[in-house]
Amino acid sequence: MEQAQTIAQPAKVDYARIATEEAFAPPEMLKIWRKILDGADPDPGFVSLIGFYMSSPSARARHIIECLQDLDQLRLQHMDEAGIDRQVIALTSPGVQVMDKDTAVSFAQVANDQLSEAVRKHPTRFSGMVAIAPQDPAAAAKEIERGVQELGLTGIIVNSHTQGEYLSDPKFWEIFEAAQANDTPIYLHPNTPPRNMIGPFLECGLDGAIYGFGVETGMHALRLITAGVFDRFPKLQIILGHMGEALPFWSYRLDYMHRATVVSKRYASMQPIKKKPSEYLRENFYITNSGVASEPAIKFTQDMMGADRVMYAMDYPYQHAVEEVSILDGMAISAEDKKRFFQSNAEAAFRLK
């Protein structure tokens, strides 16, 4: 019988490895999700994503569902095996954003209480982000304040669109006001494309992490920039995973075509903003490499964004690949920039002690 390959644990290093896009799912949320899946006409992206993970007998699906629900010893074991010193944990996508408004507001509080309890139990290993229900922007703003000031959470998780609606709509801007006032970043995490967008992705299996996530979330980030969010909230910080959902690689064309579109007055929705799109990327965004253990991609993004704007994430448990940690430890970048990547930038972005 062929023996399973043993992967060596990453070596000791002189920096802390802080993983900044790591997911959890309370068992109670899975029950709510099951009811939504069993209801009338559930969102097709939700069915594709969560319907698969909650029903598939595959080893991958079983592993992910088990790990998502653990905020204790199993998670710590996997962190130790991968050499991860700290996880910054957030409610997995789509979180409460697929729920009705009242359920979403209520359960966001439940999830935040559970996560803050785990952080208090393991204060040197776990940090956490505040889950909110954009369905009720005023309640979301209050939960940000509670999560940061009372629960000690150090970031906000928004799983991209909320039932097809985007934060570029000013009706959601109380959320940005609260984030800026509490000096805490928003992690704009992927969701499957909404009902009116998903068809061409779904028919060929490209709706999830392979491609659809990045397209949809990158568009969401661009909507924030072109809507003037950062002119209104200049200190607001947004975090994008997966090498910035490819936006750093598009920055030249984004600048050129944004200017051309504004000058031509082609769209009433695209009005002048104070800076180039790439300038907002450099000043109002952090980028994580979650799911992309690619030295060339990381180096390019550090060059484009600045080495103090790019940080490490594993994307646990969806991409728990221990060997990728050693690959990134071995990157041919300066010791200072490597510490920024793995440790210092996360400490600055999330105000970690």
Secondary structure, DSSP 8 states (H G I E B T S, - for coil): -------------SS--EEEEEEE--HHHHHHHHHHHHSSS--HHHIIIIIHHHH--SHHHHHHHHHHT--SHHHHHHHHHHT--EEEEEE-TTGGGGS-HHHHHHHHHHHHHHHHHHHHHSTTTEEE-EE--TTSHHHHHHHHHHHHHTS----EEE-S-BTTB-TTSGGGHHHHHHHHHTT--EEE------TTT-HHHHTTT-SSTTTHHHHHHHHHHHHHHHTTHHHHSTT--EEE-HHHHTHHHHHHHHHHHHHHHHHHT--TT----SS-HHHHHHHHEEEE-TT---HHHHHHHHHHH-GGGEE----TTTT--HHHHHHHHT-SS-HHHHHIIIIIHHHHHHT--
